[in-house]
Amino acid sequence: MMNNNFNVVFLGGSITEGLGASIYENSYVYKVAEYLKTIYQNKKLNIINSGVSGTGSNFGVFRLKRDVIDNDPNLVFIEFAVNDRIENSYNAAVTIEGILRQLANLKNKPAVVILITPTGLSDACSSVHKRIAYYYDAPVIDIQDYVYRHIGKEEYSWKDISIDNFHPNDKGHEIYAECIINSIKENLDIINKKAIKKIETITGYEFNNPSIVSYEKATFYGNWREENINIPQIEVAAVSDTVGDCIEFNFSGKCIAITTLLSQESGCMEINIDGVNYFLDLYTNLSPYFSSAINLFNLKGGNHNMIIKVSDRKNSDSKGNKVAVGAFLVDMIY
């Protein structure tokens, strides 16, 4: 029997998740999905929203298999331009390229569209994403350019369409959807183009098997406990607030990152990888939020040893020494 499913995945951050819309039906994803139903009337259209608040392509590349590839996508929209703006250009290029290369290398590869969403300062990670997209012949819909052309004509202001510097309100989501839908109407090939498989990378970094590895694979020393974090990025974490407690994690591959939590109770994390020391202050005066820490892409291939320790140092404003480890992001080599 012929498979009549057509799977559309939206991969991105909080904008894709729907933040800023008063109800999900007012989000850009919902509105674009409703339009796609008119195009694929003879298909069973399945919409998968893989937006995760507060994350960029540096987390997306590691969750790609779980949140995109395992859904057997026919069409993928990628929205990381806002959150990638805080990364250095090389790291942002490495991870967005990693996403495109993984999709381009699939046996049944999907069509891919890169979305450039705006900020109030018009400083989204546009040029880096475009450079990577153009190399792999992936279509780009530049919502930031669209929005600021209309702002320039004084049709509306950024304040009119947003709840803050990053997230659209209902009107903003409508405008984002309008831009995407109009782009598709003008050129239907946008949602049919598949990223070209290339031998050479732009960045010089080739992902092998980017994976999310549970903290349960590590060895614990001290008073670590499991704690429900209850945020989309980290549901459960290994947590300690006892100075000197350690985690040992052995891995193979060229890159490593740690998913962790920043909070008012957080202390500092001392990390040693193959004898090289790193120090991270996990304190924030904001509500607790997710962070991807370390983000090293320059390790030599082979086996590595990492020790994480709850430091005796902490921010003077911190209320504690709490260190949380949700998972390890590893580019595995078998």
C-alpha positions as a printed NumPy array, in Angstrom:
array([[ 0.   ,  0.   ,  0.   ],
       [ 1.293,  3.454, -0.909],
       [ 2.303,  5.635,  2.028],
       [ 0.154,  8.757,  1.787],
       [ 1.758, 10.548,  4.728],
       [ 3.487, 13.882,  4.221],
       [ 5.475, 14.871,  7.287],
       [ 6.404, 18.506,  7.873],
       [ 8.788, 19.323, 10.732],
       [ 9.398, 22.798, 12.112],
       [12.766, 22.801, 13.91 ],
       [13.65 , 25.86 , 15.937],
       [13.529, 27.791, 19.182],
       [10.82 , 29.564, 21.146],
       [ 9.428, 31.423, 18.122],
       [ 8.709, 28.09 , 16.463],
       [ 7.371, 26.762, 19.757],
       [ 4.81 , 29.586, 19.579],
       [ 6.028, 31.972, 22.279],
       [ 4.389, 35.377, 21.995],
       [ 1.196, 34.087, 20.413],
       [-1.833, 34.342, 22.708],
       [-2.97 , 30.891, 21.57 ],
       [-1.176, 28.284, 19.466],
       [-3.612, 28.837, 16.591],
       [-2.154, 32.341, 16.253],
       [ 1.424, 31.079, 15.887],
       [ 3.269, 31.243, 12.585],
       [ 3.69 , 27.458, 12.546],
       [-0.044, 26.852, 12.815],
       [-0.838, 29.413, 10.11 ],
       [ 1.773, 28.05 ,  7.698],
       [ 0.572, 24.508,  8.391],
       [-2.992, 25.507,  7.527],
       [-1.748, 26.92 ,  4.222],
       [ 0.236, 23.763,  3.461],
       [-2.973, 21.757,  3.816],
       [-4.279, 23.544,  0.721],
       [-1.2  , 22.434, -1.233],
       [-1.117, 18.818, -0.065],
       [-4.836, 18.107, -0.181],
       [-4.264, 14.587, -1.449],
       [-1.841, 13.76 ,  1.351],
       [-2.232, 12.97 ,  5.019],
       [-0.379, 15.997,  6.334],
       [ 1.386, 15.503,  9.656],
       [ 2.779, 18.632, 11.311],
       [ 5.524, 18.114, 13.896],
       [ 6.505, 21.159, 15.944],
       [10.051, 20.602, 17.203],
       [10.554, 24.077, 18.595],
       [12.417, 24.151, 21.909],
       [12.596, 27.454, 23.748],
       [15.98 , 29.016, 24.388],
       [17.926, 26.781, 22.019],
       [19.903, 27.324, 18.855],
       [21.447, 25.093, 16.237],
       [24.129, 24.064, 18.769],
       [21.439, 22.008, 20.525],
       [19.425, 21.361, 17.365],
       [22.234, 19.458, 15.659],
       [22.32 , 16.964, 18.537],
       [18.548, 16.486, 18.755],
       [18.081, 16.323, 14.988],
       [17.777, 12.549, 14.837],
       [15.319, 12.352, 17.722],
       [13.178, 15.361, 16.842],
       [13.378, 15.442, 13.035],
       [14.904, 12.432, 11.282],
       [12.988,  9.846, 13.317],
       [ 9.769, 11.524, 12.12 ],
       [10.629, 10.603,  8.503],
       [10.265, 14.203,  7.269],
       [ 9.311, 15.23 ,  3.75 ],
       [ 9.757, 18.937,  4.438],
       [11.761, 20.682,  7.189],
       [11.675, 24.354,  8.167],
       [14.686, 25.461, 10.258],
       [14.463, 28.546, 12.512],
       [17.567, 29.284, 14.579],
       [18.637, 32.737, 13.364],
       [17.606, 34.583, 16.527],
       [19.199, 32.247, 19.063],
       [22.334, 31.638, 16.991],
       [23.163, 35.34 , 17.06 ],
       [24.73 , 34.977, 20.544],
       [27.173, 32.288, 19.369],
       [30.475, 33.082, 17.718],
       [30.2  , 32.912, 13.946],
       [32.32 , 29.788, 13.564],
       [30.336, 27.727, 16.072],
       [27.035, 28.859, 14.552],
       [28.317, 27.914, 11.097],
       [29.511, 24.496, 12.295],
       [26.182, 23.524, 13.834],
       [23.829, 24.887, 11.158],
       [26.037, 23.193,  8.555],
       [25.881, 20.002, 10.6  ],
       [22.086, 20.077, 10.451],
       [21.997, 20.639,  6.689],
       [24.615, 17.968,  5.981],
       [22.773, 15.363,  8.034],
       [19.546, 16.065,  6.148],
       [21.319, 16.136,  2.772],
       [22.964, 12.779,  3.472],
       [19.735, 10.927,  4.27 ],
       [18.651,  8.187,  1.878],
       [15.175,  9.717,  1.739],
       [16.185, 13.311,  2.19 ],
       [13.542, 15.982,  2.787],
       [13.115, 19.404,  1.273],
       [14.644, 22.035,  3.571],
       [13.853, 25.726,  4.087],
       [15.96 , 28.079,  6.226],
       [13.976, 30.814,  7.998],
       [15.703, 34.049,  9.044],
       [13.55 , 35.426, 11.856],
       [14.182, 38.992, 13.08 ],
       [15.066, 40.725, 16.323],
       [14.316, 44.244, 17.462],
       [17.897, 45.216, 16.614],
       [17.88 , 43.398, 13.266],
       [20.894, 41.396, 14.434],
       [19.742, 37.832, 13.767],
       [22.368, 35.384, 12.534],
       [21.487, 36.036,  8.912],
       [24.746, 36.128,  6.954],
       [26.163, 32.954,  8.533],
       [22.981, 30.965,  7.932],
       [22.666, 32.268,  4.381],
       [26.255, 31.387,  3.526],
       [25.708, 27.8  ,  4.657],
       [22.289, 27.536,  3.001],
       [23.541, 28.839, -0.35 ],
       [26.413, 26.341, -0.373],
       [23.942, 23.465, -0.033],
       [21.395, 25.107, -2.349],
       [18.792, 25.271,  0.425],
       [16.11 , 27.972,  0.03 ],
       [16.128, 30.897,  2.458],
       [13.096, 32.934,  3.489],
       [14.379, 36.16 ,  5.021],
       [11.611, 37.279,  7.371],
       [13.94 , 39.829,  8.962],
       [14.414, 41.622,  5.646],
       [10.664, 41.43 ,  4.969],
       [ 9.772, 42.891,  8.369],
       [12.251, 45.761,  8.22 ],
       [11.253, 46.742,  4.7  ],
       [ 7.72 , 47.248,  6.022],
       [ 8.969, 48.986,  9.171],
       [10.975, 51.289,  6.903],
       [ 7.758, 52.189,  5.079],
       [ 6.213, 52.976,  8.486],
       [ 3.489, 50.386,  8.024],
       [ 4.166, 49.238, 11.58 ],
       [ 6.924, 49.387, 14.191],
       [ 8.816, 46.584, 15.913],
       [ 6.895, 47.41 , 19.088],
       [ 3.625, 46.857, 17.211],
       [ 4.511, 43.281, 16.284],
       [ 6.478, 41.976, 19.272],
       [ 6.34 , 41.273, 22.994],
       [10.068, 41.964, 23.486],
       [13.283, 42.208, 21.488],
       [13.022, 38.646, 20.164],
       [ 9.479, 37.275, 20.15 ],
       [ 6.574, 38.247, 17.896],
       [ 3.086, 38.874, 19.269],
       [-0.053, 37.703, 17.47 ],
       [ 0.4  , 40.329, 14.773],
       [ 4.072, 39.435, 14.449],
       [ 3.337, 35.732, 14.065],
       [ 0.782, 36.645, 11.4  ],
       [ 3.375, 38.725,  9.542],
       [ 5.979, 35.934,  9.767],
       [ 3.448, 33.468,  8.361],
       [ 2.461, 35.961,  5.664],
       [ 6.095, 36.256,  4.557],
       [ 6.559, 32.476,  4.411],
       [ 3.262, 31.843,  2.612],
       [ 3.855, 34.631,  0.078],
       [ 7.334, 33.269, -0.632],
       [ 5.908, 29.808, -1.292],
       [ 3.135, 31.22 , -3.495],
       [ 5.706, 33.113, -5.555],
       [ 7.913, 30.05 , -5.979],
       [ 6.509, 26.633, -5.119],
       [ 9.958, 25.12 , -5.666],
       [10.907, 26.532, -2.255],
       [ 9.167, 23.639, -0.52 ],
       [10.449, 21.043, -2.966],
       [14.192, 21.753, -2.996],
       [16.449, 19.324, -1.187],
       [19.838, 20.284,  0.157],
       [22.648, 19.127, -2.114],
       [25.039, 16.529, -0.768],
       [28.574, 17.955, -0.75 ],
       [31.887, 16.221, -0.111],
       [33.652, 19.25 ,  1.367],
       [32.383, 21.237,  4.331],
       [32.595, 25.011,  4.576],
       [33.711, 25.008,  8.197],
       [36.103, 22.075,  8.089],
       [34.063, 20.19 , 10.692],
       [32.179, 17.017,  9.774],
       [29.684, 15.609, 12.272],
       [29.688, 11.821, 12.506],
       [26.916, 10.852, 14.89 ],
       [25.786, 13.798, 17.035],
       [23.923, 12.35 , 19.993],
       [22.315, 13.261, 23.3  ],
       [23.819, 10.992, 25.959],
       [22.088, 10.687, 29.334],
       [23.908, 11.655, 32.527],
       [23.205,  8.068, 33.598],
       [26.186,  7.025, 31.448],
       [28.534,  8.916, 33.778],
       [30.097,  7.85 , 37.081],
       [29.1  ,  9.89 , 40.142],
       [31.134, 10.695, 43.244],
       [29.459, 12.353, 46.224],
       [25.897, 13.418, 46.958],
       [24.351, 13.682, 43.495],
       [20.593, 13.277, 43.182],
       [18.028, 13.112, 40.398],
       [15.866, 16.206, 40.249],
       [12.878, 17.082, 38.07 ],
       [13.76 , 20.27 , 36.212],
       [10.549, 20.304, 34.153],
       [11.665, 22.47 , 31.276],
       [11.481, 21.308, 27.633],
       [15.258, 21.066, 27.282],
       [15.88 , 19.198, 30.538],
       [13.181, 17.129, 32.19 ],
       [15.404, 15.413, 34.761],
       [18.978, 16.232, 35.752],
       [21.734, 15.017, 38.027],
       [22.072, 17.712, 40.684],
       [24.463, 18.455, 43.532],
       [25.108, 21.479, 45.726],
       [27.918, 19.881, 47.703],
       [31.322, 21.424, 47.02 ],
       [33.777, 18.85 , 45.686],
       [31.206, 16.412, 44.282],
       [32.323, 15.076, 40.885],
       [31.044, 13.402, 37.731],
       [33.335, 11.422, 35.435],
       [32.316, 10.895, 31.815],
       [34.354,  9.029, 29.207],
       [33.536,  9.559, 25.551],
       [34.943,  9.321, 22.049],
       [34.63 , 11.97 , 19.393],
       [35.672, 15.471, 18.409],
       [33.157, 17.586, 20.303],
       [31.46 , 17.796, 23.677],
       [28.864, 20.007, 25.34 ],
       [26.891, 19.785, 28.563],
       [23.237, 20.69 , 29.037],
       [22.863, 22.53 , 32.317],
       [20.713, 25.004, 34.212],
       [21.423, 28.619, 35.076],
       [19.625, 29.919, 38.172],
       [19.864, 32.186, 41.203],
       [20.871, 29.129, 43.271],
       [23.551, 27.938, 40.872],
       [27.216, 27.835, 41.728],
       [30.202, 27.22 , 39.502],
       [31.292, 24.182, 37.534],
       [34.932, 23.167, 37.218],
       [35.595, 20.973, 34.191],
       [38.717, 19.057, 33.249],
       [38.933, 17.456, 29.797],
       [42.086, 15.458, 29.139],
       [44.017, 17.639, 31.585],
       [42.709, 20.986, 30.286],
       [40.703, 23.035, 32.801],
       [37.548, 25.08 , 32.19 ],
       [35.486, 27.145, 34.628],
       [31.799, 28.056, 34.28 ],
       [29.728, 30.391, 36.437],
       [26.136, 29.099, 36.289],
       [24.558, 31.983, 38.204],
       [21.866, 34.216, 36.72 ],
       [19.581, 36.727, 38.41 ],
       [16.789, 35.654, 36.054],
       [14.358, 32.768, 36.318],
       [16.029, 29.366, 35.773],
       [16.837, 28.651, 32.147],
       [18.642, 26.112, 29.985],
       [22.18 , 26.477, 28.741],
       [24.47 , 24.409, 26.569],
       [27.895, 24.708, 28.171],
       [31.487, 24.238, 26.929],
       [30.579, 23.588, 23.256],
       [34.006, 22.364, 22.167],
       [34.407, 21.372, 18.516],
       [38.186, 21.19 , 18.353],
       [39.006, 18.007, 20.26 ],
       [41.243, 15.425, 18.644],
       [39.439, 12.299, 17.507],
       [39.651,  9.389, 19.901],
       [38.862,  8.722, 23.543],
       [38.474, 11.488, 26.108],
       [37.998, 11.818, 29.844],
       [35.937, 14.596, 31.426],
       [35.653, 15.421, 35.129],
       [32.962, 17.855, 36.313],
       [33.286, 19.207, 39.857],
       [31.09 , 21.431, 42.024],
       [33.435, 24.344, 42.664],
       [34.122, 25.964, 46.021],
       [33.895, 29.292, 44.198],
       [30.614, 30.963, 43.274],
       [29.161, 34.276, 42.199],
       [28.826, 36.616, 45.175],
       [25.124, 37.067, 44.376],
       [24.369, 33.344, 44.177],
       [22.185, 31.74 , 46.828],
       [23.92 , 28.365, 46.556],
       [26.381, 26.026, 44.862],
       [23.886, 24.096, 42.751],
       [25.207, 22.338, 39.652],
       [22.836, 20.489, 37.31 ],
       [23.824, 18.17 , 34.449],
       [20.996, 17.207, 32.111],
       [22.895, 15.369, 29.392],
       [26.059, 15.275, 27.349],
       [26.054, 16.368, 23.709],
       [28.625, 14.231, 21.948],
       [29.626, 13.662, 18.334],
       [30.142,  9.946, 18.788],
       [32.782,  7.978, 16.893],
       [32.424,  4.221, 17.063]])
